[in-house]
Structures are given as structure tokens and as C-alpha cells.
């Protein structure tokens, strides 16, 4: 992919990042795109995210935040949506003119934050309640249970290697980063299609680069 002078300047793209957070999926997407960027590690454990300077970047003191094109984007879903369209030549988002694929892509991008992530968090919450010996109050019909979510994705991925077919998109990064977490906490037993999909995503060189140590460690 050819880059303009603006896109090739790493100081034009700055990712405010902390390991082990949703910022990792943004770093992964940047690595897939192949555009240079500056990585600013925000020390959550030292309170840097609540500093006066950082609150000018993200008023809620969270990561990730992205500075690009003389503006700021935050929320990992919003950043990934922006980047995939901003660098359309990378092929990580269907063009809006490809209506069927774009509809599927939009659905899966929203699915990651609106359905999959809450379902995983509910599993974590219930497990912590069990460990503490306290009752876990269900959230009612507003939440789709993780088993239902995983069963749906298992059937979908049994028929194709990526969420939109043969080619990986930012939707795979958003959902794959979450399912990698689900795998780490033991939620993907008897889900061979999801496990194979996650393994394929983890085998990508861009994923490996995104997971490289920042030199600050997990408590930076």
C-alpha cells in the first residue's frame, strides 16, 4: 500500500495505549494496515490516565485514544471503524458501495461491542460472584447469554474462515480479540470452529507485532 507524506509521518498517528486493554485491538488493526504510528504507553497503574494532560486527550481518562488528522478519536470500536475506512486500500472494511458485505460488516462490528463483550463480562461477573460465595443476579432479557452467542458464532464460522467469508476484516479483529480473551478464561471448550478461527488470527504477523512488549511491562 502506498502512503502519502501525511500518512507516512508517524507523528501524524499517535495511539494512546496500555497493554491488556481494548487498545490492543487498535494496535493490531494499525499493524494490519501497515501505516507508521507512534505508540504512547499510558501508565494506568501510576495514574497517568488521570493526569491533566491526558484528560485533554480523553476526558474520561481511558484508553485507547487516537490522534490522527489533527483530531482525536476514542472508543476502540469507533477508532477501528474510522481506521478501516480511512485506510480503505488495506481492504479491512467493505466499501459502502458493496452493500451486502457492508451490511454484514456493520452488523458484526456492532455485535462485538453490543452482544459479545457484554456476554463475556457477564460470565466473568458470575464466576467472581461464585468464588465469593454470593448470589449472582441475572441481567434479564437485555443480555444474550454467552452460550447462545458462542453457538451462533460457531455455526457461522463452521461455514467460512472469517466472519465475512474468505477475507479477514476489522470485524474479525474486534470479535477475535474478544474471543481470544474468552478462550483464555476457558469459555471455548467444544467450540472447534471458533478455536480454529482464533488460532488463525493469532498466527498473523500483525497480531504478533501488536502483542510485542512495549518495554514497560503489564503494569506500565
ZIRAFEN-V188555 format. One record per run of one state. SS is the DSSP state (a for helix, b for strand, c for the rest). FROM is the first residue (numbers start at 1). TO is the last residue. If there is no record, write none. Layout:
ss=SS from=FROM to=TO
ss=SS from=FROM to=TO
This chain:
ss=c from=1 to=4
ss=a from=5 to=8
ss=c from=9 to=9
ss=a from=10 to=12
ss=b from=13 to=17
ss=c from=18 to=22
ss=a from=23 to=33
ss=c from=34 to=37
ss=b from=38 to=41
ss=c from=42 to=47
ss=a from=48 to=50
ss=c from=51 to=51
ss=a from=52 to=57
ss=c from=58 to=64
ss=b from=65 to=68
ss=c from=69 to=70
ss=b from=71 to=74
ss=c from=75 to=75
ss=a from=76 to=86
ss=c from=87 to=87
ss=a from=88 to=90
ss=c from=91 to=98
ss=a from=99 to=132
ss=c from=133 to=139
ss=a from=140 to=142
ss=c from=143 to=145
ss=a from=146 to=157
ss=c from=158 to=161
ss=b from=162 to=162
ss=c from=163 to=164
ss=b from=165 to=165
ss=c from=166 to=169
ss=a from=170 to=184
ss=c from=185 to=191
ss=a from=192 to=202
ss=c from=203 to=204
ss=a from=205 to=210
ss=c from=211 to=220
